[in-house]
């Protein structure tokens, strides 16, 4: 998992089968999201991950949140 271009976690996301995807719920679905999604992006592999992070940061005016070493910190992809 990456937040603002910085890797926070890695590894498997659990052992449950992946039958459906529910955004905005916890695992037991007792708590709903209290907020909004601006964009959700999914892709098959992470080969374009930094390009997508850079594009979204520049699109939404969040470039300051990218870490100093990010390849798109100073210029858009």
PDB file of N, CA, C and O in Angstrom:
ATOM      1  N   UNK A   1       0.847  -1.165   0.000  1.00  0.00           N
ATOM      2  CA  UNK A   1       0.000   0.000   0.000  1.00  0.00           C
ATOM      3  C   UNK A   1       0.895   1.231   0.000  1.00  0.00           C
ATOM      4  O   UNK A   1       1.862   1.318   0.757  1.00  0.00           O
ATOM      5  N   UNK A   2       0.559   2.161  -0.849  1.00  0.00           N
ATOM      6  CA  UNK A   2       1.309   3.410  -0.922  1.00  0.00           C
ATOM      7  C   UNK A   2       0.351   4.574  -0.654  1.00  0.00           C
ATOM      8  O   UNK A   2      -0.796   4.563  -1.101  1.00  0.00           O
ATOM      9  N   UNK A   3       0.825   5.549   0.062  1.00  0.00           N
ATOM     10  CA  UNK A   3       0.054   6.766   0.331  1.00  0.00           C
ATOM     11  C   UNK A   3       0.923   7.943  -0.066  1.00  0.00           C
ATOM     12  O   UNK A   3       2.046   8.085   0.418  1.00  0.00           O
ATOM     13  N   UNK A   4       0.402   8.794  -0.954  1.00  0.00           N
ATOM     14  CA  UNK A   4       1.136   9.968  -1.432  1.00  0.00           C
ATOM     15  C   UNK A   4       2.519   9.608  -1.971  1.00  0.00           C
ATOM     16  O   UNK A   4       3.485  10.335  -1.740  1.00  0.00           O
ATOM     17  N   UNK A   5       2.614   8.493  -2.685  1.00  0.00           N
ATOM     18  CA  UNK A   5       3.867   8.109  -3.306  1.00  0.00           C
ATOM     19  C   UNK A   5       4.880   7.464  -2.380  1.00  0.00           C
ATOM     20  O   UNK A   5       6.027   7.251  -2.774  1.00  0.00           O
ATOM     21  N   UNK A   6       4.484   7.153  -1.167  1.00  0.00           N
ATOM     22  CA  UNK A   6       5.389   6.569  -0.184  1.00  0.00           C
ATOM     23  C   UNK A   6       4.843   5.211   0.239  1.00  0.00           C
ATOM     24  O   UNK A   6       3.689   5.110   0.656  1.00  0.00           O
ATOM     25  N   UNK A   7       5.667   4.159   0.134  1.00  0.00           N
ATOM     26  CA  UNK A   7       5.194   2.825   0.495  1.00  0.00           C
ATOM     27  C   UNK A   7       5.034   2.724   2.001  1.00  0.00           C
ATOM     28  O   UNK A   7       5.971   2.994   2.752  1.00  0.00           O
ATOM     29  N   UNK A   8       3.843   2.334   2.439  1.00  0.00           N
ATOM     30  CA  UNK A   8       3.544   2.209   3.861  1.00  0.00           C
ATOM     31  C   UNK A   8       3.517   0.746   4.297  1.00  0.00           C
ATOM     32  O   UNK A   8       3.998   0.419   5.382  1.00  0.00           O
ATOM     33  N   UNK A   9       2.969  -0.127   3.480  1.00  0.00           N
ATOM     34  CA  UNK A   9       2.842  -1.549   3.811  1.00  0.00           C
ATOM     35  C   UNK A   9       3.108  -2.372   2.567  1.00  0.00           C
ATOM     36  O   UNK A   9       2.958  -1.875   1.451  1.00  0.00           O
ATOM     37  N   UNK A  10       3.501  -3.623   2.745  1.00  0.00           N
ATOM     38  CA  UNK A  10       3.638  -4.548   1.639  1.00  0.00           C
ATOM     39  C   UNK A  10       3.282  -5.938   2.137  1.00  0.00           C
ATOM     40  O   UNK A  10       3.231  -6.179   3.343  1.00  0.00           O
ATOM     41  N   UNK A  11       3.041  -6.838   1.221  1.00  0.00           N
ATOM     42  CA  UNK A  11       2.723  -8.208   1.582  1.00  0.00           C
ATOM     43  C   UNK A  11       1.292  -8.555   1.243  1.00  0.00           C
ATOM     44  O   UNK A  11       0.583  -7.745   0.648  1.00  0.00           O
ATOM     45  N   UNK A  12       0.851  -9.760   1.616  1.00  0.00           N
ATOM     46  CA  UNK A  12      -0.505 -10.201   1.299  1.00  0.00           C
ATOM     47  C   UNK A  12      -1.544  -9.392   2.060  1.00  0.00           C
ATOM     48  O   UNK A  12      -1.268  -8.845   3.128  1.00  0.00           O
ATOM     49  N   UNK A  13      -2.735  -9.324   1.497  1.00  0.00           N
ATOM     50  CA  UNK A  13      -3.801  -8.562   2.148  1.00  0.00           C
ATOM     51  C   UNK A  13      -4.718  -9.444   2.980  1.00  0.00           C
ATOM     52  O   UNK A  13      -5.705  -8.957   3.531  1.00  0.00           O
ATOM     53  N   UNK A  14      -4.415 -10.713   3.080  1.00  0.00           N
ATOM     54  CA  UNK A  14      -5.200 -11.615   3.904  1.00  0.00           C
ATOM     55  C   UNK A  14      -5.317 -12.985   3.279  1.00  0.00           C
ATOM     56  O   UNK A  14      -4.758 -13.245   2.213  1.00  0.00           O
ATOM     57  N   UNK A  15      -6.042 -13.852   3.942  1.00  0.00           N
ATOM     58  CA  UNK A  15      -6.176 -15.221   3.468  1.00  0.00           C
ATOM     59  C   UNK A  15      -7.579 -15.528   2.971  1.00  0.00           C
ATOM     60  O   UNK A  15      -7.824 -16.635   2.492  1.00  0.00           O
ATOM     61  N   UNK A  16      -8.500 -14.589   3.070  1.00  0.00           N
ATOM     62  CA  UNK A  16      -9.859 -14.816   2.587  1.00  0.00           C
ATOM     63  C   UNK A  16      -9.872 -14.833   1.061  1.00  0.00           C
ATOM     64  O   UNK A  16      -9.080 -14.143   0.420  1.00  0.00           O
ATOM     65  N   UNK A  17     -10.766 -15.617   0.490  1.00  0.00           N
ATOM     66  CA  UNK A  17     -10.890 -15.618  -0.966  1.00  0.00           C
ATOM     67  C   UNK A  17     -11.392 -14.264  -1.436  1.00  0.00           C
ATOM     68  O   UNK A  17     -12.126 -13.579  -0.723  1.00  0.00           O
ATOM     69  N   UNK A  18     -10.993 -13.887  -2.634  1.00  0.00           N
ATOM     70  CA  UNK A  18     -11.339 -12.577  -3.179  1.00  0.00           C
ATOM     71  C   UNK A  18     -12.556 -12.732  -4.083  1.00  0.00           C
ATOM     72  O   UNK A  18     -12.420 -12.816  -5.304  1.00  0.00           O
ATOM     73  N   UNK A  19     -13.750 -12.771  -3.483  1.00  0.00           N
ATOM     74  CA  UNK A  19     -14.986 -12.963  -4.236  1.00  0.00           C
ATOM     75  C   UNK A  19     -15.606 -11.634  -4.649  1.00  0.00           C
ATOM     76  O   UNK A  19     -16.304 -11.568  -5.661  1.00  0.00           O
ATOM     77  N   UNK A  20     -15.365 -10.589  -3.890  1.00  0.00           N
ATOM     78  CA  UNK A  20     -15.923  -9.282  -4.212  1.00  0.00           C
ATOM     79  C   UNK A  20     -15.078  -8.187  -3.580  1.00  0.00           C
ATOM     80  O   UNK A  20     -14.303  -8.432  -2.655  1.00  0.00           O
ATOM     81  N   UNK A  21     -15.239  -7.003  -4.087  1.00  0.00           N
ATOM     82  CA  UNK A  21     -14.505  -5.856  -3.581  1.00  0.00           C
ATOM     83  C   UNK A  21     -15.507  -4.838  -3.072  1.00  0.00           C
ATOM     84  O   UNK A  21     -16.393  -4.401  -3.807  1.00  0.00           O
ATOM     85  N   UNK A  22     -15.364  -4.466  -1.821  1.00  0.00           N
ATOM     86  CA  UNK A  22     -16.237  -3.460  -1.231  1.00  0.00           C
ATOM     87  C   UNK A  22     -15.367  -2.327  -0.726  1.00  0.00           C
ATOM     88  O   UNK A  22     -14.509  -2.531   0.133  1.00  0.00           O
ATOM     89  N   UNK A  23     -15.577  -1.169  -1.241  1.00  0.00           N
ATOM     90  CA  UNK A  23     -14.795   0.000  -0.848  1.00  0.00           C
ATOM     91  C   UNK A  23     -15.561   0.790   0.206  1.00  0.00           C
ATOM     92  O   UNK A  23     -16.753   1.055   0.056  1.00  0.00           O
ATOM     93  N   UNK A  24     -14.870   1.158   1.256  1.00  0.00           N
ATOM     94  CA  UNK A  24     -15.485   1.969   2.290  1.00  0.00           C
ATOM     95  C   UNK A  24     -16.046   1.177   3.451  1.00  0.00           C
ATOM     96  O   UNK A  24     -16.813   1.713   4.250  1.00  0.00           O
ATOM     97  N   UNK A  25     -15.678  -0.091   3.560  1.00  0.00           N
ATOM     98  CA  UNK A  25     -16.111  -0.914   4.690  1.00  0.00           C
ATOM     99  C   UNK A  25     -14.894  -1.547   5.339  1.00  0.00           C
ATOM    100  O   UNK A  25     -13.869  -1.748   4.687  1.00  0.00           O
ATOM    101  N   UNK A  26     -15.007  -1.861   6.621  1.00  0.00           N
ATOM    102  CA  UNK A  26     -13.961  -2.666   7.228  1.00  0.00           C
ATOM    103  C   UNK A  26     -14.272  -4.137   6.964  1.00  0.00           C
ATOM    104  O   UNK A  26     -15.304  -4.452   6.372  1.00  0.00           O
ATOM    105  N   UNK A  27     -13.393  -5.039   7.396  1.00  0.00           N
ATOM    106  CA  UNK A  27     -13.547  -6.453   7.046  1.00  0.00           C
ATOM    107  C   UNK A  27     -14.878  -7.026   7.514  1.00  0.00           C
ATOM    108  O   UNK A  27     -15.504  -7.798   6.787  1.00  0.00           O
ATOM    109  N   UNK A  28     -15.314  -6.666   8.702  1.00  0.00           N
ATOM    110  CA  UNK A  28     -16.582  -7.200   9.215  1.00  0.00           C
ATOM    111  C   UNK A  28     -17.778  -6.385   8.748  1.00  0.00           C
ATOM    112  O   UNK A  28     -18.920  -6.723   9.058  1.00  0.00           O
ATOM    113  N   UNK A  29     -17.521  -5.311   8.001  1.00  0.00           N
ATOM    114  CA  UNK A  29     -18.555  -4.434   7.445  1.00  0.00           C
ATOM    115  C   UNK A  29     -19.435  -3.786   8.514  1.00  0.00           C
ATOM    116  O   UNK A  29     -20.607  -3.495   8.274  1.00  0.00           O
ATOM    117  N   UNK A  30     -18.866  -3.567   9.676  1.00  0.00           N
ATOM    118  CA  UNK A  30     -19.603  -2.894  10.738  1.00  0.00           C
ATOM    119  C   UNK A  30     -19.412  -1.384  10.709  1.00  0.00           C
ATOM    120  O   UNK A  30     -20.183  -0.647  11.323  1.00  0.00           O
ATOM    121  N   UNK A  31     -18.390  -0.924  10.000  1.00  0.00           N
ATOM    122  CA  UNK A  31     -18.104   0.503   9.924  1.00  0.00           C
ATOM    123  C   UNK A  31     -18.071   0.944   8.469  1.00  0.00           C
ATOM    124  O   UNK A  31     -17.364   0.350   7.655  1.00  0.00           O
ATOM    125  N   UNK A  32     -18.819   1.968   8.143  1.00  0.00           N
ATOM    126  CA  UNK A  32     -18.813   2.530   6.797  1.00  0.00           C
ATOM    127  C   UNK A  32     -17.811   3.670   6.715  1.00  0.00           C
ATOM    128  O   UNK A  32     -17.392   4.228   7.730  1.00  0.00           O
ATOM    129  N   UNK A  33     -17.440   4.001   5.499  1.00  0.00           N
ATOM    130  CA  UNK A  33     -16.539   5.113   5.247  1.00  0.00           C
ATOM    131  C   UNK A  33     -17.206   6.416   5.654  1.00  0.00           C
ATOM    132  O   UNK A  33     -18.369   6.657   5.330  1.00  0.00           O
ATOM    133  N   UNK A  34     -16.472   7.245   6.357  1.00  0.00           N
ATOM    134  CA  UNK A  34     -16.957   8.577   6.707  1.00  0.00           C
ATOM    135  C   UNK A  34     -16.098   9.561   5.922  1.00  0.00           C
ATOM    136  O   UNK A  34     -15.143  10.123   6.459  1.00  0.00           O
ATOM    137  N   UNK A  35     -16.435   9.766   4.659  1.00  0.00           N
ATOM    138  CA  UNK A  35     -15.647  10.624   3.783  1.00  0.00           C
ATOM    139  C   UNK A  35     -15.986  10.349   2.341  1.00  0.00           C
ATOM    140  O   UNK A  35     -17.054   9.819   2.035  1.00  0.00           O
ATOM    141  N   UNK A  36     -15.077  10.708   1.452  1.00  0.00           N
ATOM    142  CA  UNK A  36     -15.322  10.586   0.018  1.00  0.00           C
ATOM    143  C   UNK A  36     -14.097  10.014  -0.682  1.00  0.00           C
ATOM    144  O   UNK A  36     -12.968  10.204  -0.229  1.00  0.00           O
ATOM    145  N   UNK A  37     -14.323   9.321  -1.774  1.00  0.00           N
ATOM    146  CA  UNK A  37     -13.258   8.916  -2.673  1.00  0.00           C
ATOM    147  C   UNK A  37     -13.217   9.926  -3.807  1.00  0.00           C
ATOM    148  O   UNK A  37     -14.250  10.208  -4.415  1.00  0.00           O
ATOM    149  N   UNK A  38     -12.047  10.477  -4.103  1.00  0.00           N
ATOM    150  CA  UNK A  38     -11.918  11.371  -5.247  1.00  0.00           C
ATOM    151  C   UNK A  38     -11.695  10.564  -6.510  1.00  0.00           C
ATOM    152  O   UNK A  38     -12.243  10.883  -7.565  1.00  0.00           O
ATOM    153  N   UNK A  39     -10.895   9.526  -6.403  1.00  0.00           N
ATOM    154  CA  UNK A  39     -10.595   8.652  -7.531  1.00  0.00           C
ATOM    155  C   UNK A  39     -10.132   7.313  -7.002  1.00  0.00           C
ATOM    156  O   UNK A  39      -9.488   7.232  -5.956  1.00  0.00           O
ATOM    157  N   UNK A  40     -10.465   6.269  -7.730  1.00  0.00           N
ATOM    158  CA  UNK A  40      -9.992   4.929  -7.411  1.00  0.00           C
ATOM    159  C   UNK A  40      -9.331   4.393  -8.672  1.00  0.00           C
ATOM    160  O   UNK A  40      -9.926   4.410  -9.749  1.00  0.00           O
ATOM    161  N   UNK A  41      -8.115   3.926  -8.535  1.00  0.00           N
ATOM    162  CA  UNK A  41      -7.361   3.435  -9.683  1.00  0.00           C
ATOM    163  C   UNK A  41      -6.903   2.019  -9.382  1.00  0.00           C
ATOM    164  O   UNK A  41      -6.358   1.746  -8.313  1.00  0.00           O
ATOM    165  N   UNK A  42      -7.128   1.128 -10.324  1.00  0.00           N
ATOM    166  CA  UNK A  42      -6.649  -0.238 -10.190  1.00  0.00           C
ATOM    167  C   UNK A  42      -5.843  -0.615 -11.417  1.00  0.00           C
ATOM    168  O   UNK A  42      -6.152  -0.185 -12.528  1.00  0.00           O
ATOM    169  N   UNK A  43      -4.816  -1.415 -11.217  1.00  0.00           N
ATOM    170  CA  UNK A  43      -4.022  -1.878 -12.345  1.00  0.00           C
ATOM    171  C   UNK A  43      -3.438  -3.241 -12.028  1.00  0.00           C
ATOM    172  O   UNK A  43      -3.304  -3.614 -10.862  1.00  0.00           O
ATOM    173  N   UNK A  44      -3.091  -3.984 -13.071  1.00  0.00           N
ATOM    174  CA  UNK A  44      -2.667  -5.377 -12.933  1.00  0.00           C
ATOM    175  C   UNK A  44      -1.274  -5.537 -12.321  1.00  0.00           C
ATOM    176  O   UNK A  44      -1.030  -6.514 -11.614  1.00  0.00           O
ATOM    177  N   UNK A  45      -0.368  -4.614 -12.571  1.00  0.00           N
ATOM    178  CA  UNK A  45       0.955  -4.683 -11.972  1.00  0.00           C
ATOM    179  C   UNK A  45       1.407  -3.272 -11.634  1.00  0.00           C
ATOM    180  O   UNK A  45       0.764  -2.300 -12.027  1.00  0.00           O
ATOM    181  N   UNK A  46       2.503  -3.158 -10.912  1.00  0.00           N
ATOM    182  CA  UNK A  46       2.921  -1.839 -10.440  1.00  0.00           C
ATOM    183  C   UNK A  46       3.987  -1.186 -11.308  1.00  0.00           C
ATOM    184  O   UNK A  46       4.680  -0.280 -10.846  1.00  0.00           O
ATOM    185  N   UNK A  47       4.134  -1.625 -12.559  1.00  0.00           N
ATOM    186  CA  UNK A  47       5.178  -1.072 -13.430  1.00  0.00           C
ATOM    187  C   UNK A  47       4.949   0.408 -13.754  1.00  0.00           C
ATOM    188  O   UNK A  47       5.906   1.118 -14.064  1.00  0.00           O
ATOM    189  N   UNK A  48       3.734   0.875 -13.691  1.00  0.00           N
ATOM    190  CA  UNK A  48       3.421   2.284 -13.987  1.00  0.00           C
ATOM    191  C   UNK A  48       2.996   3.052 -12.735  1.00  0.00           C
ATOM    192  O   UNK A  48       2.445   4.149 -12.825  1.00  0.00           O
ATOM    193  N   UNK A  49       3.254   2.470 -11.586  1.00  0.00           N
ATOM    194  CA  UNK A  49       2.772   3.030 -10.322  1.00  0.00           C
ATOM    195  C   UNK A  49       3.219   4.476 -10.082  1.00  0.00           C
ATOM    196  O   UNK A  49       2.395   5.328  -9.749  1.00  0.00           O
ATOM    197  N   UNK A  50       4.499   4.754 -10.246  1.00  0.00           N
ATOM    198  CA  UNK A  50       4.991   6.109  -9.980  1.00  0.00           C
ATOM    199  C   UNK A  50       4.448   7.109 -10.996  1.00  0.00           C
ATOM    200  O   UNK A  50       4.203   8.266 -10.653  1.00  0.00           O
ATOM    201  N   UNK A  51       4.261   6.683 -12.226  1.00  0.00           N
ATOM    202  CA  UNK A  51       3.671   7.577 -13.238  1.00  0.00           C
ATOM    203  C   UNK A  51       2.247   7.945 -12.840  1.00  0.00           C
ATOM    204  O   UNK A  51       1.854   9.108 -12.929  1.00  0.00           O
ATOM    205  N   UNK A  52       1.480   6.962 -12.405  1.00  0.00           N
ATOM    206  CA  UNK A  52       0.092   7.212 -11.991  1.00  0.00           C
ATOM    207  C   UNK A  52       0.060   8.107 -10.758  1.00  0.00           C
ATOM    208  O   UNK A  52      -0.744   9.036 -10.689  1.00  0.00           O
ATOM    209  N   UNK A  53       0.931   7.835  -9.783  1.00  0.00           N
ATOM    210  CA  UNK A  53       1.007   8.688  -8.590  1.00  0.00           C
ATOM    211  C   UNK A  53       1.331  10.134  -8.972  1.00  0.00           C
ATOM    212  O   UNK A  53       0.707  11.074  -8.480  1.00  0.00           O
ATOM    213  N   UNK A  54       2.315  10.295  -9.858  1.00  0.00           N
ATOM    214  CA  UNK A  54       2.693  11.638 -10.296  1.00  0.00           C
ATOM    215  C   UNK A  54       1.560  12.336 -11.023  1.00  0.00           C
ATOM    216  O   UNK A  54       1.269  13.503 -10.759  1.00  0.00           O
ATOM    217  N   UNK A  55       0.919  11.620 -11.943  1.00  0.00           N
ATOM    218  CA  UNK A  55      -0.203  12.194 -12.694  1.00  0.00           C
ATOM    219  C   UNK A  55      -1.311  12.665 -11.741  1.00  0.00           C
ATOM    220  O   UNK A  55      -1.799  13.790 -11.858  1.00  0.00           O
ATOM    221  N   UNK A  56      -1.699  11.807 -10.809  1.00  0.00           N
ATOM    222  CA  UNK A  56      -2.789  12.175  -9.888  1.00  0.00           C
ATOM    223  C   UNK A  56      -2.385  13.309  -8.951  1.00  0.00           C
ATOM    224  O   UNK A  56      -3.200  14.179  -8.643  1.00  0.00           O
ATOM    225  N   UNK A  57      -1.135  13.306  -8.498  1.00  0.00           N
ATOM    226  CA  UNK A  57      -0.670  14.395  -7.622  1.00  0.00           C
ATOM    227  C   UNK A  57      -0.730  15.731  -8.345  1.00  0.00           C
ATOM    228  O   UNK A  57      -1.166  16.729  -7.771  1.00  0.00           O
ATOM    229  N   UNK A  58      -0.293  15.759  -9.609  1.00  0.00           N
ATOM    230  CA  UNK A  58      -0.341  17.009 -10.374  1.00  0.00           C
ATOM    231  C   UNK A  58      -1.784  17.379 -10.713  1.00  0.00           C
ATOM    232  O   UNK A  58      -2.141  18.557 -10.664  1.00  0.00           O
ATOM    233  N   UNK A  59      -2.610  16.410 -11.052  1.00  0.00           N
ATOM    234  CA  UNK A  59      -4.014  16.676 -11.397  1.00  0.00           C
ATOM    235  C   UNK A  59      -4.766  17.295 -10.227  1.00  0.00           C
ATOM    236  O   UNK A  59      -5.528  18.244 -10.411  1.00  0.00           O
ATOM    237  N   UNK A  60      -4.558  16.766  -9.029  1.00  0.00           N
ATOM    238  CA  UNK A  60      -5.320  17.207  -7.864  1.00  0.00           C
ATOM    239  C   UNK A  60      -4.592  18.260  -7.026  1.00  0.00           C
ATOM    240  O   UNK A  60      -5.079  18.637  -5.961  1.00  0.00           O
ATOM    241  N   UNK A  61      -3.446  18.735  -7.484  1.00  0.00           N
ATOM    242  CA  UNK A  61      -2.718  19.773  -6.741  1.00  0.00           C
ATOM    243  C   UNK A  61      -2.116  19.267  -5.437  1.00  0.00           C
ATOM    244  O   UNK A  61      -2.055  20.005  -4.453  1.00  0.00           O
ATOM    245  N   UNK A  62      -1.671  18.011  -5.423  1.00  0.00           N
ATOM    246  CA  UNK A  62      -1.134  17.405  -4.206  1.00  0.00           C
ATOM    247  C   UNK A  62       0.353  17.061  -4.330  1.00  0.00           C
ATOM    248  O   UNK A  62       0.856  16.194  -3.615  1.00  0.00           O
ATOM    249  N   UNK A  63       1.043  17.736  -5.228  1.00  0.00           N
ATOM    250  CA  UNK A  63       2.453  17.445  -5.474  1.00  0.00           C
ATOM    251  C   UNK A  63       3.285  17.615  -4.204  1.00  0.00           C
ATOM    252  O   UNK A  63       4.253  16.881  -4.006  1.00  0.00           O
ATOM    253  N   UNK A  64       2.937  18.545  -3.359  1.00  0.00           N
ATOM    254  CA  UNK A  64       3.691  18.763  -2.122  1.00  0.00           C
ATOM    255  C   UNK A  64       3.664  17.536  -1.217  1.00  0.00           C
ATOM    256  O   UNK A  64       4.536  17.388  -0.360  1.00  0.00           O
ATOM    257  N   UNK A  65       2.686  16.658  -1.389  1.00  0.00           N
ATOM    258  CA  UNK A  65       2.590  15.454  -0.564  1.00  0.00           C
ATOM    259  C   UNK A  65       3.513  14.335  -1.024  1.00  0.00           C
ATOM    260  O   UNK A  65       3.746  13.387  -0.273  1.00  0.00           O
ATOM    261  N   UNK A  66       4.046  14.422  -2.248  1.00  0.00           N
ATOM    262  CA  UNK A  66       4.957  13.391  -2.729  1.00  0.00           C
ATOM    263  C   UNK A  66       6.285  13.481  -1.983  1.00  0.00           C
ATOM    264  O   UNK A  66       6.727  14.581  -1.649  1.00  0.00           O
ATOM    265  N   UNK A  67       6.932  12.339  -1.715  1.00  0.00           N
ATOM    266  CA  UNK A  67       8.227  12.397  -1.038  1.00  0.00           C
ATOM    267  C   UNK A  67       9.290  13.053  -1.917  1.00  0.00           C
ATOM    268  O   UNK A  67       9.163  13.059  -3.142  1.00  0.00           O
ATOM    269  N   UNK A  68      10.317  13.595  -1.313  1.00  0.00           N
ATOM    270  CA  UNK A  68      11.357  14.345  -2.037  1.00  0.00           C
ATOM    271  C   UNK A  68      11.992  13.542  -3.160  1.00  0.00           C
ATOM    272  O   UNK A  68      12.347  14.123  -4.186  1.00  0.00           O
ATOM    273  N   UNK A  69      12.149  12.240  -3.014  1.00  0.00           N
ATOM    274  CA  UNK A  69      12.803  11.433  -4.026  1.00  0.00           C
ATOM    275  C   UNK A  69      11.891  10.895  -5.114  1.00  0.00           C
ATOM    276  O   UNK A  69      12.339  10.131  -5.970  1.00  0.00           O
ATOM    277  N   UNK A  70      10.632  11.274  -5.100  1.00  0.00           N
ATOM    278  CA  UNK A  70       9.693  10.767  -6.115  1.00  0.00           C
ATOM    279  C   UNK A  70      10.059  11.357  -7.479  1.00  0.00           C
ATOM    280  O   UNK A  70      10.335  12.553  -7.570  1.00  0.00           O
ATOM    281  N   UNK A  71      10.067  10.531  -8.556  1.00  0.00           N
ATOM    282  CA  UNK A  71      10.499  11.028  -9.864  1.00  0.00           C
ATOM    283  C   UNK A  71       9.596  12.121 -10.460  1.00  0.00           C
ATOM    284  O   UNK A  71      10.009  12.808 -11.394  1.00  0.00           O
ATOM    285  N   UNK A  72       8.390  12.289  -9.942  1.00  0.00           N
ATOM    286  CA  UNK A  72       7.487  13.318 -10.486  1.00  0.00           C
ATOM    287  C   UNK A  72       7.180  14.406  -9.457  1.00  0.00           C
ATOM    288  O   UNK A  72       6.151  15.076  -9.543  1.00  0.00           O
ATOM    289  N   UNK A  73       8.067  14.576  -8.496  1.00  0.00           N
ATOM    290  CA  UNK A  73       7.924  15.628  -7.494  1.00  0.00           C
ATOM    291  C   UNK A  73       8.057  17.017  -8.116  1.00  0.00           C
ATOM    292  O   UNK A  73       7.342  17.941  -7.726  1.00  0.00           O
ATOM    293  N   UNK A  74       8.978  17.172  -9.091  1.00  0.00           N
ATOM    294  CA  UNK A  74       9.277  18.499  -9.635  1.00  0.00           C
ATOM    295  C   UNK A  74       8.741  18.734 -11.036  1.00  0.00           C
ATOM    296  O   UNK A  74       8.793  19.858 -11.537  1.00  0.00           O
ATOM    297  N   UNK A  75       8.226  17.692 -11.675  1.00  0.00           N
ATOM    298  CA  UNK A  75       7.639  17.868 -13.003  1.00  0.00           C
ATOM    299  C   UNK A  75       6.619  16.766 -13.248  1.00  0.00           C
ATOM    300  O   UNK A  75       6.785  15.631 -12.803  1.00  0.00           O
ATOM    301  N   UNK A  76       5.579  17.119 -13.953  1.00  0.00           N
ATOM    302  CA  UNK A  76       4.495  16.158 -14.239  1.00  0.00           C
ATOM    303  C   UNK A  76       4.955  15.096 -15.227  1.00  0.00           C
ATOM    304  O   UNK A  76       5.822  15.360 -16.060  1.00  0.00           O
ATOM    305  N   UNK A  77       4.387  13.904 -15.143  1.00  0.00           N
ATOM    306  CA  UNK A  77       4.748  12.852 -16.096  1.00  0.00           C
ATOM    307  C   UNK A  77       4.255  13.168 -17.507  1.00  0.00           C
ATOM    308  O   UNK A  77       4.477  12.383 -18.429  1.00  0.00           O
TER     309      UNK A  77
END
